[in-house]
């Protein structure tokens, strides 16, 4: 089963170029060890939430923006083997070279459970949510129905991934970011669009789509964190 490493992290605005240069330098190493696709996206429309949001999820400070990122692998075994090899690869950037505070980066491993669509894209909506583990099948049914509606309104691809290696962090982590309960699983998902204009038009249409309005959500949407992002760096497909 395809495997996704999902990331959310705060990056100072003045270090944006340095961050994406670091990503570009590291990408060939990830690819060499088995990564099939890498995307790094810069926060463009990251709203403040009443209960949770992406900024609070990474404890973003004044002057920092949120980066939403993922690395896709053919399977978990390839990802695990890749991690071991990169630990000894001297070409990888060290902690002192990071243009952000790595203690507030959150990342985990997810099994891809839905992948609808494909093709080029110029804008991304990223989402993280806590889903009752017992509702996995209901969640996937909901996600597939929603994917049909989103693609009808211009989205090119929708991906849902189910947490299997959700890590605990010292400062921040995905569980705390969505206030996950003991009987809930973290999901990491994204929607790809051709461009922001199509996304804005599509989102407006989704809000008016009867199929979406009448759809029952099998999780607590008030704790879902989300935002719109510009994919500044991407490789593979």
Backbone bond lengths (Angstrom), bond angles and torsions (degrees), N, CA, C in turn:
res aa  C-N    CA-C-N  psi(-1)  N-CA   C-N-CA  omega(-1)  CA-C   N-CA-C  phi
1 X - - - 1.469 - - 1.521 109.63 -
2 X 1.336 116.75 136.51 1.465 120.82 179.57 1.524 110.73 -58.48
3 X 1.327 115.14 146.44 1.456 121.72 -173.10 1.524 109.14 -126.42
4 X 1.322 115.44 141.24 1.467 121.90 -177.86 1.516 109.94 -124.99
5 X 1.308 116.73 130.91 1.463 121.42 165.86 1.520 106.87 -97.90
6 X 1.343 116.38 117.87 1.447 121.10 -179.08 1.513 111.61 -104.59
7 X 1.327 117.05 140.58 1.456 123.02 -176.48 1.525 110.74 -131.14
8 X 1.309 115.44 147.35 1.462 123.21 171.01 1.521 105.84 -143.21
9 X 1.348 117.69 128.31 1.458 118.59 -175.41 1.519 111.07 -154.43
10 X 1.350 115.81 155.56 1.461 121.02 177.66 1.533 110.67 -94.99
11 X 1.329 115.91 134.17 1.467 120.81 179.46 1.523 108.87 -130.72
12 X 1.322 118.78 127.87 1.469 120.11 176.10 1.527 111.23 -57.65
13 X 1.328 115.99 140.19 1.466 120.26 -179.43 1.528 111.40 -55.51
14 X 1.326 117.06 -39.34 1.462 118.71 -176.34 1.524 112.42 -73.38
15 X 1.341 116.67 -10.00 1.459 120.00 178.91 1.528 112.34 -107.98
16 X 1.314 116.23 15.02 1.473 120.42 -179.84 1.530 111.00 -56.79
17 X 1.332 117.77 -51.51 1.461 120.24 -177.84 1.522 111.43 -61.69
18 X 1.333 116.27 -41.26 1.461 119.99 179.88 1.528 110.87 -63.97
19 X 1.336 115.88 -38.22 1.465 119.41 179.96 1.526 110.75 -63.85
20 X 1.330 116.68 -48.26 1.463 118.73 -176.64 1.522 112.13 -72.57
21 X 1.316 116.96 -25.16 1.464 118.96 172.76 1.522 109.75 -68.46
22 X 1.348 116.36 -40.49 1.465 120.31 176.17 1.528 110.46 -60.10
23 X 1.352 116.21 -42.96 1.459 120.54 179.52 1.528 110.84 -62.13
24 X 1.342 116.49 -42.17 1.461 120.54 179.93 1.522 111.37 -65.46
25 X 1.336 116.74 -37.11 1.463 120.79 179.43 1.528 111.43 -69.85
26 X 1.332 116.82 -35.34 1.470 120.55 -176.70 1.521 112.50 -82.37
27 X 1.330 118.07 -24.90 1.467 121.49 -174.01 1.534 113.63 -55.96
28 X 1.353 119.82 -44.93 1.466 117.97 -179.85 1.528 113.33 -61.18
29 X 1.331 116.41 -28.40 1.465 119.64 179.03 1.523 109.87 -71.85
30 X 1.346 116.74 -45.24 1.461 120.06 176.42 1.527 110.44 -59.55
31 X 1.325 115.90 -42.24 1.464 120.01 -179.12 1.524 110.89 -65.21
32 X 1.333 116.07 -41.01 1.462 120.41 179.56 1.520 111.52 -58.49
33 X 1.332 116.63 -33.99 1.457 120.39 -177.45 1.535 113.71 -97.83
34 X 1.345 116.73 15.64 1.453 117.56 168.61 1.506 118.24 118.77
35 X 1.335 119.72 -7.86 1.465 120.50 179.01 1.524 109.77 -66.30
36 X 1.333 116.62 135.14 1.463 120.45 -178.69 1.526 112.39 -96.77
37 X 1.333 117.40 -21.53 1.463 120.42 -178.82 1.523 109.31 -158.29
38 X 1.322 116.57 139.58 1.463 122.55 178.08 1.520 108.34 -133.81
39 X 1.316 117.12 131.34 1.466 121.51 177.54 1.517 108.83 -133.45
40 X 1.330 116.09 133.09 1.460 123.25 174.82 1.528 107.17 -124.25
41 X 1.334 117.30 121.49 1.464 120.62 -173.60 1.527 111.34 -127.23
42 X 1.318 115.26 135.91 1.463 124.45 -174.30 1.530 110.00 -94.92
43 X 1.321 116.92 133.11 1.454 122.01 -177.93 1.519 113.15 -57.33
44 X 1.333 115.97 127.77 1.463 121.95 179.45 1.525 110.77 -120.54
45 X 1.325 116.93 -39.59 1.462 122.84 -177.38 1.524 107.67 -138.47
46 X 1.326 115.46 75.17 1.462 121.78 -176.42 1.526 108.21 -109.08
47 X 1.332 117.67 98.07 1.462 120.27 -172.24 1.522 113.90 -77.40
48 X 1.317 115.00 156.03 1.458 120.94 171.26 1.531 107.85 -79.34
49 X 1.322 116.91 137.69 1.456 121.40 179.31 1.514 111.46 -106.41
50 X 1.329 115.93 161.60 1.460 120.30 178.10 1.517 111.41 -75.35
51 X 1.327 116.34 -35.94 1.462 120.36 -175.77 1.525 112.07 -112.08
52 X 1.316 116.08 -45.16 1.470 121.88 179.05 1.517 108.22 -144.13
53 X 1.317 117.05 160.97 1.463 121.92 171.15 1.521 108.68 -164.92
54 X 1.322 116.60 171.77 1.461 120.43 -175.37 1.520 112.33 -67.06
55 X 1.315 117.32 -34.76 1.459 119.78 179.71 1.526 110.38 -63.39
56 X 1.325 115.58 -47.88 1.464 118.75 177.94 1.523 111.19 -66.37
57 X 1.341 116.42 -30.56 1.457 119.95 -179.58 1.515 113.22 -59.71
58 X 1.349 116.40 -31.92 1.471 120.23 178.94 1.527 111.45 -111.65
59 X 1.328 115.97 14.66 1.472 121.44 179.96 1.524 111.08 51.54
60 X 1.333 115.96 46.06 1.465 120.56 -178.03 1.523 111.06 -61.92
61 X 1.315 115.73 137.43 1.455 122.53 -179.70 1.528 109.58 -101.36
62 X 1.330 116.35 169.37 1.468 120.64 176.47 1.527 109.00 -55.80
63 X 1.306 115.93 135.57 1.461 119.98 179.20 1.512 113.88 87.64
64 X 1.341 117.59 3.41 1.459 121.06 179.53 1.534 110.47 -112.25
65 X 1.309 115.63 149.40 1.459 122.20 174.67 1.533 108.25 -117.38
66 X 1.328 116.24 168.50 1.459 121.20 -178.94 1.520 109.76 -103.17
67 X 1.331 115.95 135.66 1.461 123.13 173.33 1.520 108.44 -109.17
68 X 1.330 116.15 131.82 1.462 123.86 175.36 1.518 106.63 -110.50
69 X 1.320 117.01 126.66 1.457 119.90 -171.02 1.522 110.96 -145.34
70 X 1.337 115.36 153.17 1.457 118.62 173.71 1.524 110.41 -151.00
71 X 1.331 113.90 155.01 1.463 122.89 174.16 1.522 106.92 -126.84
72 X 1.318 116.75 127.03 1.459 121.01 178.96 1.528 109.87 -101.76
73 X 1.342 115.03 139.96 1.459 123.24 176.70 1.527 109.62 -126.72
74 X 1.321 118.00 156.13 1.474 119.52 177.26 1.523 112.65 -60.01
75 X 1.339 116.65 -33.45 1.461 121.12 -179.50 1.525 109.05 -165.00
76 X 1.328 115.08 172.01 1.467 120.68 -177.75 1.531 111.77 -65.53
77 X 1.328 116.65 -37.21 1.466 119.80 -179.18 1.527 111.12 -60.35
78 X 1.326 117.24 -40.98 1.462 120.91 178.21 1.523 110.64 -63.86
79 X 1.336 116.06 -41.48 1.465 120.02 178.82 1.524 111.38 -63.25
80 X 1.326 116.78 -45.11 1.467 120.66 -179.07 1.526 110.85 -63.53
81 X 1.324 116.57 -42.17 1.460 120.47 178.87 1.529 110.63 -65.98
82 X 1.338 115.97 -38.97 1.455 120.95 178.33 1.524 110.78 -60.64
83 X 1.329 116.31 -43.81 1.467 120.42 -178.94 1.523 111.35 -60.26
84 X 1.311 116.54 -40.52 1.461 120.13 179.57 1.526 111.52 -65.34
85 X 1.325 116.56 -40.89 1.462 120.13 -178.79 1.525 111.65 -69.52
86 X 1.331 116.59 -37.92 1.466 119.19 -177.91 1.514 112.35 -71.40
87 X 1.331 116.90 -23.34 1.463 119.95 177.65 1.529 111.40 -59.62
88 X 1.330 116.12 -30.62 1.469 119.82 -177.98 1.517 113.11 -105.99
89 X 1.347 116.26 8.01 1.466 119.41 179.73 1.526 108.89 -89.64
90 X 1.317 116.07 113.74 1.474 121.11 -175.55 1.527 112.65 -71.10
91 X 1.329 117.24 -10.34 1.461 119.59 178.83 1.526 112.25 -78.47
92 X 1.329 117.04 -15.23 1.461 119.82 -179.93 1.528 110.69 -72.02
93 X 1.347 118.83 140.60 1.467 121.10 178.49 1.525 110.92 -61.80
94 X 1.323 116.45 141.24 1.454 120.70 176.90 1.518 110.89 -90.19
95 X 1.340 117.79 169.24 1.471 121.68 -179.02 1.521 113.74 -54.02
96 X 1.322 116.78 -34.42 1.465 119.79 -178.18 1.526 111.82 -69.40
97 X 1.328 116.38 -18.38 1.461 120.70 -177.21 1.524 112.94 -93.78
98 X 1.337 117.58 -1.08 1.461 120.85 -175.08 1.534 111.47 -73.77
99 X 1.340 118.84 126.78 1.470 121.29 178.41 1.529 112.23 -87.01
100 X 1.320 116.13 34.46 1.459 122.92 177.54 1.527 107.60 -162.50
101 X 1.323 116.18 171.54 1.462 120.44 179.48 1.530 109.05 -88.11
102 X 1.344 118.88 104.43 1.469 120.59 -176.16 1.528 113.56 -65.02
103 X 1.331 118.03 -19.13 1.462 119.80 179.31 1.525 111.74 -67.30
104 X 1.343 116.42 -21.09 1.464 119.43 179.72 1.524 112.67 -105.75
105 X 1.322 116.88 7.49 1.459 120.27 170.99 1.526 108.56 -79.31
106 X 1.322 117.18 134.01 1.460 119.66 175.90 1.517 108.50 -115.04
107 X 1.316 116.14 138.56 1.461 120.86 -178.94 1.521 109.13 -153.67
108 X 1.316 115.67 154.95 1.466 121.73 179.52 1.520 109.08 -161.48
109 X 1.339 115.09 174.12 1.447 121.48 179.78 1.518 111.62 -108.58
110 X 1.333 115.30 139.97 1.459 121.39 -174.52 1.527 110.39 -137.36
111 X 1.322 116.52 144.28 1.451 121.48 171.99 1.523 108.99 -90.09
112 X 1.326 115.95 128.63 1.457 119.39 179.13 1.533 108.61 -72.45
113 X 1.324 116.39 121.09 1.458 120.91 -177.53 1.528 112.45 -111.07
114 X 1.323 117.74 -10.94 1.459 121.66 174.71 1.519 109.19 -152.60
115 X 1.328 116.15 135.79 1.461 121.65 177.87 1.519 107.11 -146.47
116 X 1.317 116.07 97.39 1.466 122.12 -175.39 1.528 110.23 -110.43
117 X 1.326 116.69 124.21 1.448 120.70 176.68 1.514 113.02 93.64
118 X 1.323 115.78 -164.51 1.456 120.93 -179.91 1.517 110.91 163.83
119 X 1.317 115.77 -178.68 1.459 120.92 -179.93 1.515 112.13 110.68
120 X 1.316 116.25 -176.05 1.459 120.89 -178.66 1.523 110.57 -71.71
121 X 1.315 116.07 157.60 1.463 120.34 179.44 1.520 110.22 -151.95
122 X 1.340 114.81 154.74 1.455 120.55 -178.62 1.507 114.12 -128.98
123 X 1.343 116.67 4.44 1.459 120.72 178.32 1.523 107.90 -156.83
124 X 1.336 115.57 150.50 1.464 120.97 -175.96 1.521 110.56 -137.33
125 X 1.318 116.16 135.74 1.462 121.64 166.08 1.520 106.96 -103.40
126 X 1.327 116.20 124.17 1.457 121.30 179.20 1.512 111.04 -109.26
127 X 1.334 116.42 143.93 1.456 121.47 -177.46 1.521 111.09 -142.75
128 X 1.332 115.43 145.59 1.459 122.36 172.44 1.521 106.56 -134.94
129 X 1.339 116.87 134.79 1.459 119.95 -177.25 1.523 110.08 -144.28
130 X 1.318 115.40 162.01 1.465 122.64 174.34 1.523 107.51 -106.70
131 X 1.329 116.75 121.71 1.462 122.45 -176.64 1.524 109.47 -118.36
132 X 1.328 118.38 130.99 1.463 118.83 174.63 1.526 110.00 -52.06
133 X 1.316 116.69 126.85 1.458 120.80 -176.14 1.520 111.48 -55.92
134 X 1.311 117.31 -35.59 1.461 121.62 179.46 1.525 112.39 -67.66
135 X 1.332 117.21 -16.22 1.473 121.73 -177.96 1.522 113.39 -96.89
136 X 1.323 117.39 17.03 1.478 119.80 -176.71 1.526 111.67 -54.01
137 X 1.332 117.87 -50.35 1.468 120.53 -177.65 1.532 111.03 -64.09
138 X 1.317 116.73 -40.45 1.467 120.40 178.85 1.526 109.84 -65.03
139 X 1.330 116.28 -38.57 1.459 119.98 179.95 1.525 110.48 -63.94
140 X 1.330 116.88 -43.85 1.458 119.99 179.93 1.526 111.38 -65.51
141 X 1.313 116.54 -37.94 1.464 119.88 176.37 1.531 110.43 -62.09
142 X 1.332 115.25 -43.22 1.460 120.87 177.08 1.522 110.84 -62.79
143 X 1.335 117.49 -43.84 1.460 122.20 -177.83 1.526 111.04 -63.78
144 X 1.308 117.74 -41.24 1.472 120.46 -179.90 1.527 111.05 -66.86
145 X 1.314 116.24 -40.18 1.465 119.38 178.09 1.527 110.46 -65.64
146 X 1.342 115.92 -41.78 1.464 120.00 178.70 1.529 110.87 -65.19
147 X 1.343 116.90 -37.05 1.461 120.84 -179.79 1.524 110.82 -60.45
148 X 1.320 117.07 -40.06 1.465 120.36 178.00 1.524 110.53 -60.13
149 X 1.339 115.55 -43.51 1.467 119.46 -179.33 1.527 111.25 -67.10
150 X 1.321 117.46 -44.77 1.462 120.28 -178.98 1.529 111.47 -63.70
151 X 1.315 117.38 -40.94 1.468 119.61 179.99 1.528 110.31 -69.12
152 X 1.313 116.72 -32.11 1.458 120.65 176.35 1.525 110.73 -63.65
153 X 1.347 115.96 -27.50 1.462 120.75 -177.95 1.527 112.87 -105.87
154 X 1.331 116.93 21.50 1.458 119.61 168.88 1.509 118.51 113.10
155 X 1.333 119.65 -13.65 1.462 120.76 178.20 1.525 110.13 -66.47
156 X 1.335 116.99 145.15 1.461 120.61 -178.50 1.526 112.79 -97.75
157 X 1.324 117.53 -28.53 1.469 120.16 -177.17 1.514 109.69 -155.76
158 X 1.338 116.10 142.00 1.463 121.95 175.13 1.522 108.47 -131.38
159 X 1.318 115.80 131.69 1.465 121.89 -178.10 1.517 109.30 -126.57
160 X 1.337 115.89 135.41 1.457 122.96 174.72 1.525 107.91 -123.92
161 X 1.326 116.66 131.78 1.458 119.97 178.00 1.526 110.03 -131.75
162 X 1.319 114.70 139.56 1.463 123.83 -170.92 1.525 109.62 -103.77
163 X 1.326 117.06 128.13 1.457 121.40 -175.65 1.516 113.91 -62.52
164 X 1.335 116.12 124.74 1.461 121.17 176.01 1.530 111.31 -123.26
165 X 1.319 117.22 -22.90 1.465 122.49 176.70 1.526 107.82 -133.57
166 X 1.332 115.90 67.31 1.465 121.12 -177.28 1.522 108.17 -89.96
167 X 1.312 115.10 112.42 1.457 121.02 -169.28 1.521 113.08 -87.57
168 X 1.322 115.30 149.08 1.460 121.99 172.47 1.525 108.31 -88.93
169 X 1.327 116.70 132.67 1.456 120.78 179.06 1.518 111.56 -108.44
170 X 1.328 116.31 161.92 1.461 120.70 178.64 1.521 111.57 -76.71
171 X 1.319 116.58 -35.77 1.465 120.96 -176.99 1.522 111.01 -108.72
172 X 1.329 116.96 -48.98 1.469 122.89 -179.02 1.523 108.74 -141.56
173 X 1.319 116.95 160.04 1.460 122.23 172.48 1.526 108.46 -164.88
174 X 1.329 115.73 170.31 1.455 120.06 -177.21 1.528 112.51 -63.21
175 X 1.315 116.49 -37.95 1.473 119.19 -178.66 1.517 110.37 -60.65
176 X 1.328 116.45 -47.60 1.459 119.49 179.83 1.522 111.69 -68.07
177 X 1.337 115.99 -32.66 1.462 119.79 -177.84 1.524 111.98 -61.73
178 X 1.356 116.83 -33.33 1.471 120.42 179.97 1.523 111.84 -113.72
179 X 1.337 115.45 12.23 1.466 121.59 177.79 1.531 111.06 53.07
180 X 1.335 115.72 46.79 1.460 121.47 -177.73 1.521 111.25 -65.84
181 X 1.320 115.15 138.69 1.459 122.09 177.17 1.528 109.61 -91.86
182 X 1.333 115.52 169.81 1.463 119.91 -175.98 1.525 112.99 -60.55
183 X 1.312 117.04 -30.21 1.469 120.35 -177.38 1.530 111.93 -98.47
184 X 1.339 116.95 20.71 1.456 121.34 -179.47 1.533 111.22 -119.40
185 X 1.313 115.46 153.21 1.464 123.12 177.41 1.526 108.93 -116.67
186 X 1.330 116.40 140.44 1.459 121.10 178.54 1.525 109.50 -82.10
187 X 1.335 115.92 133.78 1.466 120.91 174.04 1.524 108.93 -115.48
188 X 1.319 115.38 145.10 1.464 123.92 -178.69 1.524 106.13 -123.59
189 X 1.326 116.89 120.62 1.463 119.04 -174.21 1.526 110.96 -142.66
190 X 1.330 114.55 162.80 1.465 118.68 177.07 1.525 110.71 -152.62
191 X 1.330 113.67 158.78 1.465 122.61 177.72 1.522 107.59 -124.52
192 X 1.316 116.71 127.79 1.459 121.69 178.80 1.527 109.68 -100.42
193 X 1.344 115.17 138.68 1.458 122.49 179.74 1.524 108.94 -128.23
194 X 1.343 118.25 155.99 1.469 119.84 176.96 1.531 112.45 -61.53
195 X 1.347 116.97 -37.88 1.458 122.02 -178.12 1.532 108.26 -165.40
196 X 1.325 116.31 173.31 1.463 119.77 -176.76 1.524 112.29 -67.80
197 X 1.326 117.40 -36.31 1.460 119.77 -179.49 1.528 110.82 -61.46
198 X 1.327 116.10 -42.81 1.470 120.01 177.32 1.512 110.20 -64.91
199 X 1.320 116.18 -39.58 1.468 119.81 178.48 1.517 111.68 -62.27
200 X 1.351 117.33 -47.29 1.461 120.32 -178.57 1.527 110.89 -62.20
201 X 1.313 116.63 -43.08 1.462 120.68 178.16 1.522 110.47 -65.67
202 X 1.328 116.77 -42.01 1.455 121.01 -179.51 1.511 112.66 -65.59
203 X 1.333 117.12 -41.72 1.455 120.75 178.98 1.526 111.24 -64.01
204 X 1.317 116.76 -39.07 1.460 120.01 177.38 1.522 110.46 -63.11
205 X 1.332 116.48 -40.70 1.460 120.34 178.82 1.514 111.74 -67.59
206 X 1.341 116.54 -37.51 1.465 120.74 178.61 1.524 110.68 -60.68
207 X 1.322 116.48 -40.10 1.459 120.74 -179.31 1.526 111.54 -61.88
208 X 1.339 117.15 -26.55 1.463 121.92 -178.67 1.528 112.62 -100.65
209 X 1.316 117.44 -2.42 1.458 121.26 -176.14 1.533 109.70 -76.40
210 X 1.336 118.21 118.79 1.475 120.39 -179.03 1.529 112.62 -57.75
211 X 1.336 116.53 -34.88 1.459 119.91 -179.41 1.519 111.54 -61.67
212 X 1.342 117.02 -33.74 1.456 120.73 179.57 1.525 111.29 -82.77
213 X 1.319 116.69 -38.36 1.466 119.85 -178.80 1.524 112.04 -63.37
214 X 1.329 116.07 -33.93 1.462 120.25 -176.46 1.523 112.87 -90.96
215 X 1.332 116.60 1.56 1.459 120.65 -176.28 1.532 110.75 -82.35
216 X 1.310 117.51 126.70 1.469 121.89 179.31 1.522 109.31 -81.89
217 X 1.331 116.62 129.23 1.463 120.70 -179.02 1.527 109.95 -87.35
218 X 1.336 117.73 126.05 1.469 121.20 -178.20 1.529 113.00 -86.30
219 X 1.324 116.80 29.29 1.461 121.79 178.06 1.517 107.90 -158.75
220 X 1.332 115.96 171.37 1.460 121.47 -178.66 1.524 109.44 -84.91
221 X 1.332 115.75 99.88 1.456 120.06 -177.78 1.510 114.03 -66.29
222 X 1.330 117.84 -19.73 1.465 119.94 -178.77 1.524 112.03 -70.08
223 X 1.328 117.90 -16.77 1.464 121.73 178.52 1.520 112.65 -103.67
224 X 1.315 117.74 1.16 1.458 121.27 176.53 1.532 109.14 -72.64
225 X 1.315 116.93 137.57 1.458 120.95 175.60 1.525 108.32 -111.38
226 X 1.339 116.42 142.74 1.454 119.60 -172.42 1.526 110.39 -157.79
227 X 1.320 115.10 166.25 1.462 120.38 177.55 1.514 110.55 -175.82
228 X 1.337 115.18 164.96 1.450 122.23 176.33 1.526 110.18 -102.16
229 X 1.336 116.98 139.89 1.465 121.39 -170.81 1.532 111.74 -137.97
230 X 1.343 114.75 145.54 1.449 121.87 172.21 1.526 108.74 -91.34
231 X 1.331 118.48 119.95 1.474 120.05 178.29 1.536 110.02 -75.63
232 X 1.310 115.52 97.57 1.466 120.97 -176.03 1.526 110.78 -78.36
233 X 1.329 116.24 -35.15 1.472 119.57 -179.01 1.527 108.82 -134.40
234 X 1.337 115.91 132.77 1.461 119.77 176.41 1.519 109.22 -152.52
235 X 1.317 114.80 150.59 1.442 121.34 177.32 1.511 109.13 -144.58
236 X 1.303 117.76 152.00 1.455 120.78 -178.44 1.506 111.19 76.05
237 X 1.353 116.00 -161.27 1.446 119.02 -179.08 1.497 111.07 -177.20
